[in-house]
């Protein structure tokens, strides 16, 4: 009963700590660059043709959902046509096809970035 009282502040503390470390490290790095007289343009993207983030998310999410759909279809095929145990067929093929879908989404996104 009392574990959520302890875990919740620890969870939020870890999230706060990660953001704090990220921001302070970035600030220190930029201050050191300014002290040495370096050019701050390295912190900004020099590429002008970058694929928008929303396209990358849509492509990867679409491929993931297509993979899950194909996995459910194949699992049903394996379970009913080949007599495979449903407890093995469904999770195995769903995860396999979801992973393949994410891999295909990665390569499609890579192609989008090279074409842009």
C-alpha positions, 0 to 999 in steps of 0.5 A: 500500500505504501510503495506508491508513496515511495515510487512516485516521487522517485519516478518523477525525480529520475525524470527531473534529474535526466532533464536537469543533467541534459540542460546543464551539460548542454549549457556547459558545452556551449559556454566552453565553446564560447570561451575558446572562441569557437563557432556555434553553428555546429549546434544547428542543422546545416542540412536544408532538406530534412524530412519533417518529423511528422512524416517519419512518425506516420511512416513508422507507425503505419508500418508497425500497424501493418506488421501487427495486422499481418501478424494477427492474420498469420497467427490465425492462419497458423492456429487454425490451418496448421493446428499450432497452439494459439498461445504460441502462434499469436504472440510470436507472429505478432511480435515478429511481424511488428519487428519486421514492420519497424525494420521496413519503416526504418529503411523507408524513412532512410530513403525519405531522408536521402531523397529529400 
